[in-house]
Amino acid sequence: MLDTLDAAAVRRWCVGGLAALKRHQSEIDQLNVYPVPDGDTGTNLVLTLTSAQQALAMDLDTLPDSGSTAHGHASRLMAQGALLGARGNSGVILSQILRGFADGVAAVPVVRGRELAVALRSATTAAYGAVGRPVEGTLLTVVAAAADAAERADTDDLCRVARAAARAAAEALARTPQQLPALARAGVVDAGGRGLCVLLDALVEVLSGEGTAPVAPTPRTARPAATVARETGSEEYAYEVQFLLDATAEAVDEMRLTLDALGDSLVVVGDGREPVGTWNVHVHVNDVGAAVEAGVAAGRPYRISVTRFADQRESPGPATASRAAVVVATGIGIAELFAAEGATVVPGNPSTGELLDAVRSTNAARVVVLPNDPNTEAVASAAAREAHRYGIKVSVVPTRSPVQALAALAVRDGTRRFEDDVIAMAEAAGACRYAEVCHASREALTVAGPCQPGDVLALVEGEVHLIGADLTDICAAVVDRMLGGGGELVTLLAGVDAPAGLTDAVRAHVARRWPFVEVHAYPGGQPFYPLLVGVE
């Protein structure tokens, strides 16, 4: 049980919250009484928090800014990632909740119960401030109830305050059908509020080390399709417009007035940077050009997305915009494998410019990038941000090994929505455990013991697990260790310096020890690592 919320706890909350949202994604999607684009709230929240988690994962070694605490820095990274990845009303409002939370904890040296209450109040204020016309019975109501309960707790006991907030949020969620007739007619609770309850439960779990009782949503009743036209707003407006905007707060205030006069469902949230910040803008309008022009007048809009609601009703299938995959590969054999999967291949250790050139060379509107190396993830994300300036939507799946990229490409499906496809690829990559076998280049003390130059090392997920003298024996042993945790498919990639027959020997070993496991072996041609292993 934690007494304070530190940076490590913030990171665990983000990871745990994302995992919980993924578990409840379909349930939350089914709570919606509205068709897409604002209908898939569970998916939108997963995408929003995925971006937050990626922002945290890419900045593990970044030092806090001057005047900011470590936990405040982590919270700001989480909020900034959520803002840049936010989708739909609920995703945008969640990003603002996280921003307000970060503002509330950034400067205080220690976050205990009362500080958590202040952060939740700051989150509530930010959420309400981001919505042009706040509506009760929504995510806003749920976060306000959490803040009220946290303040009433009036204690420094961090876990007690978090539990009080989560419990009050669940109670407020149950009351949302009484506040919104659309929810009552559909027989459901608010989907965005349900997502926030999932996140608060994840926070309680991180702080207390204990699981929480799941919130039971109001049973869904049968109803005609498309009872309501969209998540918020009236049927009067035909288009959803969403974009990111680099602008000053003063210019954004003027833009709000213009957009509010053009339509409804206006949400504008920023990252808090001065004098020029990044803002996520969402509005329903009839005059798309005027909405975009308002953004141009305020600053620099990019990642502009326009969806016609009628298209979503008439054609509920996936979007058909062209898409592509860009993969970083070190080794001729690995590059050939990726090329055979239809991916554009970039040589190892690329620059931001090289990755950006590869993305643009695909001539696709939507591109997924697989970096295959922790050191390349930040470069890939920088290239993705630059690509948005050219109107290209880029998602980075944080693969750390070529075997994870192969797993991701194997589930790619162009008939799905791009966002759903990225989630499926990320899940496939995450489900593929990876290992590397190499020779030690120097004397060192590892978690598996001391090693000497020339020793054979087996690294699982980046950590040394085995040290030995015989390459074949260590390769077989590391596969055994990985399969001990389960697995049905083993992928072997032989390096450029791998001795003849290495993969055949490992394959034969697996056939003897694990007769029901399938093995695929390929010449990878990668340097430094005689064998790369993937287990799915």
C-alpha positions in Angstrom: 0.0 0.0 0.0 1.4 3.4 -1.1 1.4 6.4 1.2 2.4 8.8 -1.7 1.8 9.0 -5.4 5.3 8.9 -7.0 6.4 8.9 -10.7 6.6 5.1 -10.7 3.0 4.9 -9.5 1.9 7.3 -12.2 3.5 5.1 -14.8 1.9 1.9 -13.3 -1.4 3.7 -13.3 -1.2 4.5 -17.0 -0.2 0.9 -17.9 -2.8 -0.6 -15.6 -5.5 1.8 -16.7 -4.8 1.0 -20.4 -4.9 -2.7 -19.7 -8.2 -2.3 -17.8 -9.7 -0.2 -20.6 -8.7 -2.8 -23.1 -10.5 -5.5 -21.0 -13.6 -3.3 -20.9 -13.3 -1.9 -24.4 -16.1 -3.9 -26.0 -18.4 -3.4 -23.0 -17.9 0.4 -23.1 -18.4 0.4 -26.9 -21.7 -1.4 -26.4 -22.9 1.2 -23.9 -23.0 3.8 -26.6 -26.4 4.9 -27.8 -24.8 6.8 -30.7 -23.3 5.7 -34.0 -19.7 6.5 -34.9 -17.7 8.7 -35.1 -18.4 9.5 -31.5 -20.0 6.1 -30.8 -17.0 3.9 -30.1 -16.2 5.4 -26.8 -14.3 2.4 -25.5 -12.1 2.3 -28.6 -11.5 6.1 -28.4 -10.5 5.9 -24.7 -8.1 3.0 -25.5 -6.5 4.9 -28.3 -6.2 8.0 -26.1 -4.6 6.2 -23.2 -2.4 4.2 -25.6 -0.9 7.5 -26.8 -0.4 8.5 -23.1 1.4 5.2 -22.4 3.6 5.6 -25.4 4.5 9.1 -24.3 5.6 7.8 -20.9 7.4 4.8 -22.4 9.5 7.0 -24.7 10.6 9.4 -21.9 11.7 7.0 -19.2 15.1 8.7 -18.9 13.9 12.3 -19.3 14.7 14.5 -16.4 11.9 16.7 -15.0 11.7 20.3 -16.2 13.0 23.0 -13.8 10.5 23.5 -11.0 8.6 20.3 -11.7 8.6 17.2 -9.5 9.3 13.7 -10.9 5.6 12.7 -10.4 4.5 15.9 -11.9 6.7 15.4 -14.9 5.3 11.9 -15.4 1.8 13.2 -15.1 2.4 15.9 -17.7 3.9 13.4 -20.1 0.8 11.2 -19.6 -1.5 14.2 -20.2 0.5 15.4 -23.3 0.4 12.0 -24.8 -3.3 11.7 -24.2 -3.9 15.1 -25.8 -2.1 14.3 -29.0 -3.8 10.9 -29.3 -7.3 11.9 -28.1 -10.2 10.8 -30.3 -13.9 11.7 -30.0 -15.5 13.8 -27.2 -14.7 11.3 -24.4 -11.0 11.0 -25.4 -10.6 14.7 -25.6 -12.2 15.3 -22.3 -10.2 12.5 -20.7 -7.0 14.2 -22.0 -8.1 17.4 -20.2 -8.9 15.5 -17.0 -5.4 14.2 -17.1 -4.0 17.6 -17.8 -5.9 19.1 -14.9 -4.7 16.2 -12.7 -1.1 16.9 -13.7 -1.5 20.6 -13.0 -2.7 19.7 -9.5 0.3 17.5 -8.6 3.1 19.0 -10.6 4.4 21.5 -8.0 3.6 19.8 -4.7 6.6 17.9 -3.3 4.5 14.9 -2.0 1.1 13.7 -3.1 -0.9 12.3 -0.3 -4.7 12.1 0.2 -5.4 15.8 0.3 -3.2 16.5 -2.6 -5.0 13.9 -4.6 -8.3 15.6 -3.8 -6.8 18.9 -5.1 -5.7 17.2 -8.3 -9.1 15.7 -8.9 -10.7 19.1 -8.4 -8.2 20.6 -10.8 -9.1 17.8 -13.3 -12.8 18.6 -12.9 -12.3 22.3 -13.5 -10.2 21.6 -16.6 -12.8 19.2 -18.0 -15.7 21.6 -17.5 -13.6 24.5 -18.9 -12.9 22.5 -22.1 -16.5 21.9 -23.0 -18.4 24.8 -24.7 -21.8 23.7 -23.2 -21.4 21.2 -20.4 -24.0 18.6 -20.1 -24.7 16.7 -16.8 -25.1 12.9 -16.9 -21.9 12.5 -18.8 -18.2 12.0 -18.0 -18.2 15.5 -16.5 -20.7 14.5 -13.8 -18.7 11.4 -12.9 -15.3 13.2 -12.5 -17.1 16.0 -10.5 -18.5 13.4 -8.1 -15.1 11.8 -7.7 -13.6 15.2 -6.8 -16.4 16.0 -4.3 -15.9 12.7 -2.5 -12.2 13.1 -2.4 -12.6 16.5 -0.7 -15.2 15.2 1.7 -12.8 12.4 2.8 -10.5 15.2 4.2 -7.5 13.0 5.0 -3.9 12.5 4.0 -4.6 8.7 3.7 -4.0 8.4 -0.1 -5.7 5.0 -0.5 -8.8 6.1 1.5 -9.2 9.2 -0.7 -8.7 7.2 -3.9 -11.3 4.6 -2.8 -13.8 7.3 -1.9 -13.3 9.0 -5.3 -13.8 5.7 -7.2 -16.8 4.7 -5.2 -18.5 8.1 -5.7 -17.7 7.9 -9.4 -19.4 4.6 -9.6 -22.5 5.9 -7.8 -22.6 8.9 -10.1 -22.3 6.7 -13.1 -25.3 4.7 -12.0 -27.4 7.9 -11.8 -26.5 9.2 -15.3 -29.6 7.7 -16.9 -31.7 9.8 -14.6 -29.9 12.9 -15.9 -29.9 12.2 -19.7 -33.1 11.0 -21.3 -31.1 9.5 -24.2 -29.4 7.2 -21.7 -32.7 6.3 -20.0 -34.3 5.4 -23.4 -31.4 3.2 -24.3 -31.2 1.6 -20.9 -27.4 2.3 -20.4 -25.1 4.4 -18.3 -22.8 7.0 -19.8 -19.9 5.3 -21.7 -17.3 7.9 -21.0 -18.2 7.9 -17.4 -17.8 4.2 -17.3 -14.4 4.5 -18.8 -13.4 7.0 -16.1 -14.6 4.6 -13.4 -12.3 1.9 -14.9 -9.4 4.3 -14.7 -10.1 5.3 -11.1 -10.4 1.6 -10.2 -7.0 1.1 -11.8 -5.6 3.9 -9.6 -7.0 2.3 -6.5 -5.4 -1.0 -7.5 -2.0 0.6 -8.0 -2.1 2.5 -4.7 -3.5 -0.3 -2.5 -2.1 -3.3 -4.3 -5.6 -4.8 -4.2 -8.2 -5.4 -6.9 -11.4 -3.5 -6.9 -14.9 -4.7 -7.3 -16.1 -4.2 -10.9 -18.7 -1.6 -11.6 -21.9 -3.2 -13.0 -23.3 -1.0 -15.7 -27.0 -0.6 -16.1 -28.3 -3.5 -18.3 -28.8 -2.5 -21.9 -32.4 -2.8 -23.2 -33.5 -3.5 -26.7 -33.9 -0.4 -28.9 -34.1 0.6 -32.5 -30.9 1.3 -34.3 -29.7 4.9 -34.2 -32.0 6.1 -31.5 -29.8 9.1 -31.1 -27.6 10.6 -33.8 -24.4 11.2 -32.0 -22.6 11.4 -28.6 -23.5 15.0 -28.0 -25.3 17.7 -30.0 -28.3 17.9 -32.2 -29.2 16.4 -35.5 -28.9 19.9 -37.0 -25.2 19.5 -37.8 -23.9 17.1 -40.4 -20.1 17.0 -39.8 -17.6 16.2 -37.0 -14.4 18.3 -37.4 -11.4 17.6 -35.2 -7.8 18.9 -35.4 -4.7 19.7 -33.4 -3.8 23.4 -33.2 -0.6 25.2 -32.3 -1.8 28.6 -31.0 -1.8 31.1 -28.1 -4.5 31.0 -25.5 -5.8 34.4 -26.6 -6.2 33.3 -30.2 -7.9 30.1 -29.0 -10.4 32.1 -27.0 -11.4 34.0 -30.2 -11.7 30.7 -32.1 -14.0 29.3 -29.4 -16.5 32.1 -30.0 -16.4 31.5 -33.8 -16.8 27.7 -33.5 -19.5 28.0 -30.9 -21.5 30.2 -33.3 -20.9 27.6 -36.2 -22.1 24.5 -34.4 -22.3 22.5 -31.2 -20.5 19.8 -29.2 -17.5 22.1 -29.0 -14.5 20.8 -27.0 -11.2 22.6 -27.0 -8.4 21.4 -24.7 -4.8 22.4 -24.4 -1.5 21.1 -23.0 -0.9 24.2 -20.8 2.3 25.3 -22.5 3.0 29.0 -23.0 3.0 31.2 -24.9 2.1 28.8 -27.8 0.5 25.5 -26.8 -1.0 22.5 -28.5 -4.8 22.3 -28.5 -7.2 19.5 -29.5 -10.3 20.9 -31.1 -13.6 19.0 -31.7 -16.8 20.5 -33.0 -20.0 19.5 -34.9 -20.8 21.8 -37.8 -22.4 22.2 -41.2 -19.7 24.5 -42.7 -16.5 22.5 -42.5 -14.5 25.2 -44.4 -15.5 27.8 -41.9 -14.5 25.6 -39.0 -11.0 24.9 -40.5 -10.6 28.6 -41.4 -11.3 29.5 -37.7 -8.4 27.2 -36.8 -6.1 28.8 -39.5 -7.0 32.3 -38.1 -6.0 31.2 -34.6 -2.7 29.4 -35.4 -1.5 26.3 -37.2 -4.1 23.5 -37.5 -2.9 20.0 -38.5 -4.2 16.3 -38.3 -7.5 17.6 -39.6 -10.2 15.0 -39.5 -13.7 15.5 -41.0 -16.4 12.8 -40.8 -20.0 13.1 -42.2 -22.5 11.5 -39.8 -24.7 10.3 -42.7 -21.8 8.2 -44.1 -21.4 6.5 -40.7 -25.1 5.5 -40.7 -25.2 4.4 -44.3 -21.9 2.6 -44.4 -20.9 1.3 -41.0 -18.0 -0.6 -42.4 -14.4 0.3 -42.0 -12.7 3.3 -43.6 -11.0 2.6 -46.9 -8.3 5.2 -47.0 -5.0 3.9 -48.3 -2.6 2.7 -45.7 0.9 1.3 -45.4 3.5 -0.1 -43.0 7.0 1.2 -42.6 9.4 -1.2 -40.8 13.0 -0.7 -39.5 15.1 -3.7 -40.3 18.8 -4.7 -39.7 19.7 -7.7 -41.8 19.0 -8.6 -45.4 16.9 -11.7 -44.5 14.7 -9.7 -42.1 14.2 -7.0 -44.7 13.1 -9.5 -47.2 10.6 -11.0 -44.8 9.1 -7.5 -44.1 9.0 -6.7 -47.8 7.2 -9.9 -48.5 4.5 -8.7 -46.1 4.1 -5.6 -48.2 6.0 -3.2 -45.8 8.3 -0.4 -46.8 11.7 -1.2 -45.2 14.1 1.3 -43.7 17.7 0.2 -42.7 18.6 0.0 -39.1 19.3 3.1 -36.9 17.6 5.6 -39.2 17.3 9.3 -38.7 14.0 11.1 -38.3 14.3 12.4 -41.8 14.9 9.0 -43.2 11.9 7.6 -41.5 9.8 10.6 -42.6 11.0 10.1 -46.2 9.9 6.4 -46.1 6.5 7.4 -44.7 5.9 9.9 -47.4 7.2 7.5 -50.1 4.3 5.2 -49.4 1.8 7.7 -50.8 -0.6 6.4 -48.1 -2.9 8.5 -46.0 -2.4 6.3 -42.9 0.8 4.6 -42.0 1.9 2.4 -39.1 5.6 2.4 -38.2 7.3 -0.5 -36.5 10.7 0.6 -35.1 11.9 -2.8 -33.8 14.4 -1.2 -31.4 13.9 0.8 -28.2 16.4 3.4 -29.4 14.4 3.9 -32.6 11.1 4.5 -30.9 11.7 8.1 -30.1 12.9 8.7 -33.7 9.8 7.0 -35.1 7.5 9.2 -32.9 9.3 12.4 -34.0 8.9 11.3 -37.7 5.2 10.6 -37.0 4.7 14.1 -35.6 6.4 15.6 -38.6 4.3 13.5 -41.0 1.1 15.0 -39.6 2.3 18.3 -41.1 1.9 16.7 -44.5 -1.6 15.4 -43.7 -0.4 11.8 -43.1 -1.8 10.0 -40.0 1.0 7.9 -38.5 0.8 5.5 -35.6 3.9 3.9 -34.0 3.6 0.4 -32.6 6.5 0.2 -30.1 8.0 -3.1 -31.3 11.4 -3.9 -29.8 12.4 -6.8 -31.9 11.8 -7.9 -35.5 9.9 -11.0 -34.3 7.3 -8.7 -32.7 7.0 -6.8 -36.0 6.4 -10.1 -37.8 3.7 -10.9 -35.3 2.1 -7.5 -35.8 2.2 -7.7 -39.6 0.6 -11.1 -39.5 -2.6 -9.7 -38.1 -2.8 -6.6 -40.3 -6.2 -6.3 -41.9 -6.9 -3.6 -44.4 -10.7 -4.1 -44.1 -10.7 -2.9 -40.5 -10.7 0.7 -39.4 -7.1 2.0 -39.2 -7.3 2.6 -35.5 -8.7 -0.9 -34.8 -5.9 -2.3 -37.0 -3.2 -0.5 -35.0 -4.7 -1.8 -31.8 -4.7 -5.4 -33.1 -1.1 -5.0 -34.3 0.0 -3.6 -31.0 -1.7 -6.4 -29.1 -0.1 -9.0 -31.3 3.3 -7.5 -30.9 2.8 -7.2 -27.1 1.8 -10.9 -26.9 5.1 -12.0 -28.6 7.8 -12.4 -26.1 11.3 -12.0 -27.6 14.9 -13.0 -26.8 18.3 -12.3 -28.2 21.4 -14.5 -28.1 24.8 -12.9 -28.5 28.4 -13.0 -27.2 29.5 -10.8 -24.4 31.8 -8.0 -25.6 33.3 -7.2 -22.1 33.3 -8.3 -18.5 30.2 -7.3 -16.6 27.9 -8.2 -13.7 24.4 -9.1 -14.9 21.3 -10.2 -13.1 22.2 -13.7 -14.1 25.7 -13.4 -12.7 29.1 -12.2 -13.9 30.1 -12.7 -17.5 33.4 -12.6 -19.4 34.2 -11.5 -22.9 33.2 -14.2 -25.3 30.6 -15.8 -23.0 27.2 -16.6 -24.7 24.4 -14.5 -23.3 20.7 -15.0 -23.7 18.6 -11.9 -23.1 14.8 -12.2 -22.6 12.9 -8.9 -23.1 16.3 -7.1 -22.8 17.5 -8.7 -19.5 20.3 -11.3 -19.3 18.7 -14.6 -18.2 21.4 -17.1 -19.2 25.2 -17.2 -19.4 27.1 -20.1 -20.9 29.9 -21.3 -23.2 28.1 -23.2 -25.9 25.9 -21.3 -28.4 23.6 -24.1 -29.3 23.0 -25.1 -25.7 22.2 -21.6 -24.7 19.8 -21.1 -27.6 18.0 -24.3 -26.8 17.9 -23.4 -23.1 16.4 -19.9 -23.7 13.7 -21.3 -25.9 12.9 -23.8 -23.1 12.7 -21.0 -20.6 10.3 -19.0 -22.8 8.1 -21.9 -23.6 7.8 -22.7 -19.9 5.6 -19.6 -19.7 3.4 -20.9 -22.5 3.4 -20.6 -26.3 2.3 -22.2 -29.5 4.6 -20.7 -32.1 8.4 -20.2 -32.0 10.1 -17.9 -34.6 13.8 -18.2 -35.1 15.9 -15.6 -37.0 19.5 -16.7 -37.7 22.1 -13.9 -37.7 24.8 -13.3 -40.2 27.4 -15.0 -38.0 25.2 -17.9 -36.9 27.0 -21.3 -37.4 25.5 -23.6 -40.0 22.8 -25.8 -38.6 22.0 -23.6 -35.5 18.3 -23.2 -36.2 18.0 -26.8 -37.3 19.5 -27.9 -33.9 17.1 -25.6 -32.0 14.1 -26.8 -34.1 15.0 -30.5 -33.4 15.3 -29.7 -29.7 11.8 -28.1 -29.6 10.4 -31.1 -31.5 11.7 -33.4 -28.8 10.8 -31.3 -25.7 7.7 -29.4 -27.0 6.1 -31.6 -29.6 3.0 -29.5 -30.0 4.8 -26.3 -30.6 5.2 -25.0 -34.2 8.6 -23.6 -35.2 9.4 -21.2 -38.1 13.0 -20.5 -38.9 14.4 -17.9 -41.3 17.8 -16.5 -42.3 17.6 -13.0 -40.7 21.1 -11.8 -41.5 21.2 -9.5 -38.5 24.7 -8.6 -37.1 25.8 -9.2 -33.5 23.0 -11.6 -32.6 23.4 -15.2 -33.9 19.8 -15.9 -33.0 16.6 -13.9 -32.4 13.7 -15.8 -30.8 10.0 -15.0 -30.7 7.4 -16.9 -28.8 3.6 -16.5 -29.3 
